[in-house]
Amino acid sequence: MSREELAGLLLSVNEKLGQVKSEALVSMNVHGTPDAVYVSAVYHTSYARGTTVETFSWTKKGGRLTLHGFHIRLSGGVGKN
């Protein structure tokens, strides 16, 4: 996922759910191999109109950190404003 793709996705989330009220890192998992390091982080995020569970997955290889995935799950209904 490119930086521009992630920025567009996060912007669309903010347009639908509103501004971020709070976020909390729930878990982080790091797994290393001789070739790369794999990192995943799970956040609970509270927005003005809903809450989500967001998972980010990165790979660090050759000194370069690359975002490979972003998954978002709505954990509550979207409220009406």
C-alpha positions in Angstrom: 0.0 0.0 0.0 1.5 3.3 -1.0 1.6 6.4 1.3 -0.9 8.1 -1.0 -3.3 5.1 -0.9 -3.2 5.0 2.9 -3.7 8.8 3.2 -6.8 8.5 1.0 -8.2 5.6 2.9 -7.7 7.4 6.3 -9.2 10.5 4.9 -12.3 8.6 3.8 -12.6 7.0 7.3 -12.5 10.5 8.9 -15.1 11.8 6.4 -17.5 8.9 7.4 -16.8 8.6 11.2 -15.6 12.2 12.0 -12.6 13.3 14.0 -10.6 10.9 16.1 -11.5 11.3 19.8 -9.0 8.8 21.2 -6.9 5.8 20.2 -5.2 3.0 22.1 -2.6 0.5 21.1 -4.1 -2.9 22.0 -1.4 -5.2 20.9 1.8 -5.3 18.9 3.4 -8.4 17.4 7.0 -8.6 16.1 8.3 -11.6 14.3 11.9 -11.8 12.9 13.4 -14.1 10.4 17.0 -13.9 8.9 15.5 -12.0 5.9 13.0 -9.6 7.4 11.1 -8.4 10.5 7.3 -8.5 10.4 5.3 -6.2 12.7 1.5 -5.9 13.3 -0.2 -3.4 15.5 -3.9 -3.4 16.6 -5.5 -0.1 17.7 -9.0 0.6 19.2 -9.9 4.1 17.8 -12.9 6.2 18.9 -14.2 8.6 16.4 -17.0 11.2 16.7 -19.5 8.8 15.1 -18.2 5.3 15.9 -15.4 3.1 17.1 -13.1 0.8 15.2 -10.5 -1.9 15.5 -7.6 -1.1 13.1 -4.8 -3.4 12.2 -1.6 -2.3 10.5 1.0 -4.8 9.1 4.5 -3.8 8.2 7.6 -5.6 6.9 11.1 -4.3 7.5 13.6 -5.6 5.1 17.0 -4.2 4.0 16.5 -1.1 6.2 13.1 -0.2 4.5 9.8 -0.3 6.4 6.8 -1.1 4.1 3.1 -1.1 5.1 1.6 -4.2 3.6 -1.9 -4.0 5.0 -4.4 -1.9 6.8 -7.7 -3.5 8.0 -10.4 -1.6 9.7 -13.5 -3.1 11.4 -16.3 -1.0 12.8 -16.8 -2.3 16.3 -20.0 -0.4 17.0 -22.8 1.2 15.0 -22.2 4.5 13.3 -24.1 7.1 15.3 -26.3 9.8 13.7 -25.3 13.4 14.1 
